[in-house]
């Protein structure tokens, strides 16, 4: 489990849970490219630090 957004760029595989199921799997670049759940959550959290 990653608590901070910056840590997620350094892991090999990210699992995104949605409604109790694995909804997305990939590394940071893959998940950002698809612009689904992970990318939306990352963008929302990033906006808090601007």
C-alpha positions in Angstrom: 0.0 0.0 0.0 1.3 3.4 -1.0 0.2 6.4 1.1 1.9 9.1 -0.9 1.6 9.9 -4.6 5.4 10.3 -5.1 6.1 6.7 -3.9 3.9 5.2 -6.6 6.3 6.3 -9.3 9.0 4.0 -7.9 7.2 0.7 -7.6 7.1 -2.1 -10.2 3.4 -2.9 -10.0 0.4 -0.9 -8.8 -2.9 -2.6 -8.1 -5.9 -0.3 -8.0 -8.9 -1.6 -6.0 -12.4 -0.5 -6.9 -15.6 -1.8 -5.2 -13.5 -4.6 -3.5 -12.0 -5.9 -6.7 -8.8 -5.2 -8.6 -9.7 -2.8 -11.3 -6.3 -1.8 -12.8 -2.8 -3.3 -12.7 0.4 -1.8 -14.1 3.2 0.5 -13.4 2.9 4.3 -13.0 3.4 5.0 -16.7 0.9 2.4 -17.8 -1.8 3.6 -15.5 -1.2 7.3 -16.3 -1.5 6.5 -20.0 -4.9 4.9 -19.7 -6.5 7.8 -17.8 -8.8 5.6 -15.8 -9.2 5.3 -12.0 -5.6 5.6 -11.0 -4.9 8.6 -13.2 -8.0 10.4 -11.9 -7.0 9.7 -8.3 -3.5 10.8 -8.9 -4.6 14.1 -10.6 -7.0 14.8 -7.7 -4.3 14.3 -5.1 -1.8 16.3 -7.1 -4.1 19.3 -7.2 -3.9 19.5 -3.4 -0.2 20.2 -3.6 -0.2 23.0 -6.2 
